[in-house]
Amino acid sequence: MGGDLSVYIHVPFCSRRCIYCDFVSIASSDPESYRRYFEALWEEIELRASQLEDHEIVSLYFGGGTPSHVPVSLLFETVNRIARYAHFHDKFEFTVEVNPEDVTEVLVQDYLSMGVNRVSVGLQSARDEVLRAIGRPHTIKDFLSVWKTLERHFYDLNVDFIVGLPLEDGEVISENVRIIEELRPPHVSVYVLEEKEFDNDLRRRLPTEDETIKHFLRFCNALTKAGYRRYEISNWYLAKPSLHNLRYWENRDYLGLGLSAGGHIGWFRYVNVSDLALYQTRLREGKCPHEYAQTNTEEKELKETLFMCLRLMEGCDLEELKEKFSPTLIECYVERLVVDSQYFERCGNRLRLTPLGLLHSASALERLV
């Protein structure tokens, strides 16, 4: 066997583009556009057959965009194409991202038939007024109805929230926390809104940076109090973390398929193009749709590994890193990060972010860029 492998598949289509979204997404309800995209995606699978062959897939993740917006048959065929070359572990984690407005009993049954065992729901906020402001078509009532449907069939569920949205105040955070306390989702993701170019009206309704930090800390404390364990900057769980997330942040091997998707196999890293027409053209010509592709040097691979695993609450196991990298090179970077820094700390054989570093992770991790 070629070892364990995770696979990410990007589905860029959405019913509408949300104003906060930084991912490559396309507002479309055109079945022909879907078909052309997936035909290109299937060509990419053929081109990457050698990277799939003899591997055991331990996690598969359809993200977007909104995978639940496109016909299940396209996802099913994608899984079948991958299965021609790779073996799926008996207990592999299979996640699909969904939006509440797409979920029906029929969709759920189709996902179960396909082998999906984990669903990630994009709620973002428990206040309807906030959802309207950011262009989400669902209401909290819609979400609660969908949750009942999902909970009947899936043990492993995630709910996404975003902190720092327009119209957000302390009461909105209270409503978010109340939803978690009532529903007890097995996994929760809480992201902080990245700085965006909003129109003047929305910009005036954004919480200040200090308010956003306060809201995020309050959310973190509430999750801990509710019995959740934080394992990564933005992720919490009750029973177990997401295997796909863990493998990504531990810089394990993963294959990215689709528009803008990235992959990491050994020390080889690549990112696909973000332009849909260029992606399809490259694949029609039998070429890999790379925007960037490079085999890392030892130093670059170490920097990327540190950058990824420092997002984990446990940080990096330095002894484990020494099995892969030069101990001298590791110590050089550890010393550089820890000296005169409020963001990093060394605890025995582990390097990790301090509480302040977790709060300002973007600034802290810039030292590795």
C-alpha positions as CSV (number, residue, x, y, z in Angstrom):
1,M,0.0,0.0,0.0
2,G,1.1,3.6,-0.7
3,G,0.0,4.8,2.8
4,D,-2.9,6.8,4.1
5,L,-4.3,9.6,2.0
6,S,-7.0,12.2,2.5
7,V,-8.9,13.6,-0.5
8,Y,-10.5,17.1,-0.8
9,I,-12.9,17.8,-3.7
10,H,-13.9,21.4,-4.4
11,V,-17.5,22.0,-5.7
12,P,-17.5,25.8,-6.5
13,F,-21.3,26.2,-7.2
14,C,-23.7,28.1,-4.9
15,S,-27.2,29.4,-5.2
16,R,-25.8,32.8,-4.4
17,R,-22.4,34.2,-3.3
18,C,-22.3,35.2,0.4
19,I,-20.7,38.6,1.0
20,Y,-18.2,37.2,3.5
21,C,-16.9,34.3,1.4
22,D,-13.2,34.1,0.5
23,F,-13.4,30.8,-1.2
24,V,-13.6,30.3,-5.0
25,S,-17.3,30.1,-5.6
26,I,-19.7,30.6,-8.5
27,A,-23.4,31.6,-8.2
28,S,-25.1,29.3,-10.7
29,S,-28.1,27.0,-11.1
30,D,-27.2,25.8,-14.6
31,P,-27.1,22.0,-14.9
32,E,-24.9,22.2,-18.0
33,S,-22.3,24.3,-16.1
34,Y,-22.3,21.6,-13.4
35,R,-21.8,18.8,-16.0
36,R,-18.9,20.6,-17.7
37,Y,-17.2,21.2,-14.4
38,F,-17.5,17.7,-13.2
39,E,-16.3,16.2,-16.5
40,A,-13.2,18.3,-16.1
41,L,-12.9,17.2,-12.5
42,W,-13.1,13.5,-13.6
43,E,-10.3,14.2,-16.1
44,E,-8.2,15.5,-13.3
45,I,-8.8,12.3,-11.4
46,E,-7.5,10.3,-14.4
47,L,-4.4,12.6,-14.5
48,R,-3.7,12.1,-10.8
49,A,-4.3,8.3,-10.9
50,S,-0.7,7.6,-10.0
51,Q,-1.1,9.7,-6.8
52,L,-4.2,7.7,-5.9
53,E,-3.0,4.2,-6.8
54,D,-2.3,1.8,-3.9
55,H,-3.3,4.4,-1.3
56,E,-5.9,3.9,1.4
57,I,-8.2,6.8,1.7
58,V,-9.0,7.6,5.3
59,S,-10.9,10.8,4.8
60,L,-12.9,12.3,1.9
61,Y,-14.3,15.8,2.0
62,F,-16.6,17.6,-0.5
63,G,-16.3,21.3,0.2
64,G,-17.1,24.5,-1.6
65,G,-18.9,26.4,-2.7
66,T,-21.9,24.4,-1.7
67,P,-21.7,20.7,-2.6
68,S,-25.4,20.2,-1.6
69,H,-26.4,22.6,-4.4
70,V,-25.5,20.2,-7.2
71,P,-27.1,16.8,-8.1
72,V,-25.9,13.9,-5.9
73,S,-25.3,11.8,-9.0
74,L,-22.3,14.0,-9.8
75,L,-20.8,13.5,-6.4
76,F,-21.5,9.8,-6.6
77,E,-19.8,9.4,-9.9
78,T,-16.8,11.3,-8.5
79,V,-16.5,8.9,-5.7
80,N,-16.7,6.0,-8.1
81,R,-13.9,7.4,-10.3
82,I,-11.6,7.8,-7.3
83,A,-12.5,4.2,-6.2
84,R,-11.0,2.9,-9.5
85,Y,-7.6,3.7,-8.2
86,A,-7.6,3.9,-4.4
87,H,-9.0,1.7,-1.6
88,F,-11.3,3.2,1.0
89,H,-10.5,2.4,4.6
90,D,-13.3,0.5,6.3
91,K,-13.9,3.3,8.7
92,F,-13.0,6.3,6.5
93,E,-14.5,9.7,7.3
94,F,-16.7,11.0,4.5
95,T,-17.8,14.6,4.9
96,V,-20.1,16.8,2.8
97,E,-20.7,20.5,3.4
98,V,-24.4,21.6,3.1
99,N,-26.5,24.7,3.4
100,P,-29.8,24.4,5.3
101,E,-31.9,25.4,2.3
102,D,-30.7,22.4,0.3
103,V,-31.4,19.6,2.9
104,T,-34.3,17.3,2.4
105,E,-35.1,13.8,3.5
106,V,-34.4,12.6,-0.1
107,L,-31.0,14.3,-0.1
108,V,-30.1,12.7,3.2
109,Q,-31.0,9.3,1.9
110,D,-29.0,9.8,-1.2
111,Y,-26.0,10.8,0.9
112,L,-26.4,7.8,3.1
113,S,-26.5,5.6,0.0
114,M,-23.2,7.2,-1.2
115,G,-21.5,6.4,2.1
116,V,-21.5,9.9,3.7
117,N,-21.1,9.6,7.4
118,R,-20.4,13.2,8.4
119,V,-22.2,16.4,7.5
120,S,-21.0,20.0,8.0
121,V,-23.8,22.6,8.1
122,G,-23.2,26.3,7.4
123,L,-25.3,28.1,9.9
124,Q,-23.0,31.2,10.6
125,S,-25.4,32.9,12.9
126,A,-28.5,32.2,15.0
127,R,-30.0,35.6,14.3
128,D,-32.2,36.0,11.2
129,E,-31.4,39.7,10.9
130,V,-27.6,38.8,10.7
131,L,-28.3,36.1,8.1
132,R,-30.2,38.5,5.9
133,A,-27.5,41.1,6.1
134,I,-24.9,38.6,4.9
135,G,-27.1,37.2,2.1
136,R,-27.9,33.8,3.6
137,P,-31.3,32.5,2.2
138,H,-32.2,30.4,5.3
139,T,-33.6,31.3,8.7
140,I,-32.9,29.9,12.1
141,K,-36.2,28.1,11.9
142,D,-35.1,26.5,8.6
143,F,-31.9,25.4,10.3
144,L,-33.7,23.8,13.3
145,S,-36.0,21.8,11.0
146,V,-33.0,20.6,9.0
147,W,-31.1,19.7,12.1
148,K,-33.8,17.4,13.2
149,T,-33.6,15.6,9.9
150,L,-29.8,15.3,10.0
151,E,-29.7,14.2,13.6
152,R,-32.0,11.3,12.8
153,H,-29.4,9.8,10.4
154,F,-25.9,11.1,11.3
155,Y,-24.0,10.8,14.4
156,D,-21.1,13.0,13.2
157,L,-22.3,16.5,12.6
158,N,-20.6,19.9,12.5
159,V,-22.0,23.4,12.7
160,D,-20.2,26.5,11.3
161,F,-20.4,29.9,13.0
162,I,-18.7,33.2,12.0
163,V,-17.9,35.9,14.6
164,G,-17.6,39.5,13.5
165,L,-20.5,39.7,11.1
166,P,-22.6,42.8,10.5
167,L,-25.2,43.6,13.2
168,E,-23.5,41.3,15.7
169,D,-23.7,42.2,19.3
170,G,-23.5,40.5,22.7
171,E,-27.1,39.2,22.3
172,V,-26.3,37.6,19.0
173,I,-23.5,35.7,20.6
174,S,-25.8,34.6,23.4
175,E,-28.3,33.3,20.8
176,N,-25.4,31.4,19.1
177,V,-24.3,29.9,22.4
178,R,-27.9,29.0,23.3
179,I,-28.3,27.0,20.0
180,I,-25.2,25.0,20.8
181,E,-26.3,24.3,24.4
182,E,-29.7,23.1,23.2
183,L,-28.6,21.0,20.2
184,R,-25.2,19.8,21.4
185,P,-23.7,19.3,18.0
186,P,-20.8,16.8,18.1
187,H,-18.5,19.3,16.4
188,V,-18.4,23.1,16.2
189,S,-16.3,25.5,14.1
190,V,-16.1,29.2,15.0
191,Y,-14.3,31.4,12.5
192,V,-13.5,35.1,12.8
193,L,-14.6,37.2,9.8
194,E,-11.6,38.2,7.6
195,E,-11.4,41.8,6.7
196,K,-13.6,42.5,3.7
197,E,-14.5,45.3,1.3
198,F,-18.1,45.8,2.5
199,D,-20.3,48.7,1.3
200,N,-20.5,51.7,3.6
201,D,-23.9,50.7,5.1
202,L,-22.6,47.2,6.1
203,R,-19.3,48.5,7.2
204,R,-21.0,50.9,9.7
205,R,-22.8,47.8,11.1
206,L,-19.7,45.7,11.7
207,P,-18.6,45.2,15.3
208,T,-15.3,46.8,16.2
209,E,-12.1,44.8,16.3
210,D,-12.2,44.8,20.1
211,E,-15.8,43.8,20.1
212,T,-15.1,40.9,17.7
213,I,-12.3,39.7,20.0
214,K,-14.5,39.9,23.0
215,H,-17.3,38.0,21.2
216,F,-14.8,35.3,20.1
217,L,-13.4,34.8,23.6
218,R,-16.9,34.6,25.0
219,F,-17.8,32.0,22.4
220,C,-14.6,30.0,23.3
221,N,-15.4,30.2,27.0
222,A,-19.0,29.1,26.5
223,L,-17.9,26.1,24.5
224,T,-15.4,25.0,27.1
225,K,-18.1,25.4,29.8
226,A,-20.5,23.3,27.7
227,G,-18.0,20.4,27.7
228,Y,-16.4,20.9,24.3
229,R,-12.7,20.3,23.7
230,R,-10.8,22.8,21.6
231,Y,-8.3,21.0,19.3
232,E,-7.5,23.7,16.8
233,I,-7.8,27.5,16.7
234,S,-11.3,27.4,15.2
235,N,-12.6,23.9,16.0
236,W,-14.1,22.1,19.0
237,Y,-15.6,18.6,19.6
238,L,-17.5,16.6,22.1
239,A,-16.6,13.0,21.3
240,K,-13.9,13.2,18.6
241,P,-12.2,15.7,16.3
242,S,-12.6,15.7,12.5
243,L,-10.0,13.2,11.1
244,H,-9.8,15.3,7.9
245,N,-9.1,18.5,9.8
246,L,-6.5,16.8,11.9
247,R,-4.6,15.3,8.9
248,Y,-4.7,18.7,7.2
249,W,-3.2,20.6,10.1
250,E,-0.7,17.8,10.8
251,N,0.5,18.3,7.2
252,R,-0.2,14.7,6.3
253,D,-0.6,13.6,2.6
254,Y,-3.8,14.8,1.0
255,L,-4.9,15.2,-2.6
256,G,-6.9,18.2,-3.7
257,L,-9.2,17.9,-6.7
258,G,-11.1,20.7,-8.5
259,L,-10.9,24.4,-9.0
260,S,-8.5,26.2,-6.6
261,A,-7.9,22.9,-4.6
262,G,-4.4,22.3,-3.2
263,G,-2.6,19.1,-2.4
264,H,0.4,17.8,-0.4
265,I,2.1,14.5,-1.2
266,G,5.4,13.8,0.4
267,W,7.2,17.1,0.0
268,F,5.4,17.9,-3.2
269,R,2.8,20.7,-2.9
270,Y,0.5,22.1,-5.5
271,V,-2.5,24.5,-5.9
272,N,-4.9,24.4,-8.8
273,V,-5.9,27.5,-10.9
274,S,-8.9,29.5,-9.7
275,D,-10.2,30.5,-13.1
276,L,-13.0,28.1,-14.2
277,A,-12.4,28.5,-17.9
278,L,-8.6,27.9,-17.6
279,Y,-9.2,24.9,-15.3
280,Q,-11.4,23.3,-17.9
281,T,-9.1,24.2,-20.8
282,R,-6.0,22.8,-19.2
283,L,-7.8,19.5,-18.5
284,R,-9.2,19.2,-22.0
285,E,-5.6,19.5,-23.2
286,G,-4.6,16.7,-20.9
287,K,-2.5,19.0,-18.6
288,C,-2.6,19.3,-14.8
289,P,-4.4,22.5,-13.9
290,H,-1.6,23.8,-11.6
291,E,-1.3,27.4,-10.6
292,Y,1.6,26.4,-8.4
293,A,3.5,23.1,-8.1
294,Q,6.8,22.5,-6.3
295,T,8.8,19.9,-4.5
296,N,9.8,21.6,-1.2
297,T,13.3,21.9,0.1
298,E,13.8,20.5,3.6
299,E,13.6,24.0,5.1
300,K,10.4,25.0,3.3
301,E,8.7,21.7,4.2
302,L,9.6,22.3,7.9
303,K,8.3,25.9,7.8
304,E,5.0,24.7,6.2
305,T,4.7,21.9,8.8
306,L,5.3,24.3,11.6
307,F,2.8,26.8,10.1
308,M,0.1,24.1,9.9
309,C,0.6,22.2,13.2
310,L,1.0,25.3,15.3
311,R,-2.7,25.9,14.7
312,L,-3.4,22.8,16.9
313,M,-3.8,23.3,20.6
314,E,-1.2,20.6,21.2
315,G,1.2,22.3,18.9
316,C,4.1,20.4,17.3
317,D,5.8,17.3,18.7
318,L,9.5,18.3,18.2
319,E,10.8,14.7,18.7
320,E,8.4,13.5,15.9
321,L,9.7,16.3,13.7
322,K,13.3,15.2,14.2
323,E,12.4,11.9,12.5
324,K,11.7,13.8,9.4
325,F,13.9,16.9,9.6
326,S,17.4,18.0,10.7
327,P,17.4,18.5,14.5
328,T,19.7,21.5,14.0
329,L,17.3,23.1,11.5
330,I,14.4,22.5,13.9
331,E,16.2,24.0,16.9
332,C,17.1,27.0,14.8
333,Y,13.4,27.7,14.0
334,V,12.2,27.0,17.6
335,E,14.7,29.4,19.0
336,R,13.7,32.0,16.4
337,L,10.0,31.7,17.3
338,V,10.3,31.5,21.0
339,V,12.9,34.2,21.7
340,D,11.4,37.5,22.8
341,S,7.9,36.3,21.8
342,Q,4.6,36.5,23.6
343,Y,3.1,34.2,20.9
344,F,5.0,30.9,21.2
345,E,6.2,28.7,24.1
346,R,8.2,25.5,24.4
347,C,6.8,23.0,26.8
348,G,9.2,20.0,27.0
349,N,9.2,18.4,23.5
350,R,6.3,20.5,22.2
351,L,6.2,23.9,20.6
352,R,2.8,25.7,20.7
353,L,1.0,29.0,20.6
354,T,0.5,30.8,23.9
355,P,-3.1,32.0,24.7
356,L,-2.1,35.4,23.2
357,G,-0.7,33.6,20.2
358,L,-4.0,31.7,19.7
359,L,-5.9,35.0,19.8
360,H,-3.6,36.7,17.3
361,S,-2.6,33.6,15.3
362,A,-2.5,35.3,11.9
363,S,0.2,37.8,13.2
364,A,2.0,35.0,15.1
365,L,2.3,32.7,12.2
366,E,3.4,35.4,9.8
367,R,6.9,34.8,11.3
368,L,6.9,31.5,9.3
369,V,5.9,33.1,6.0
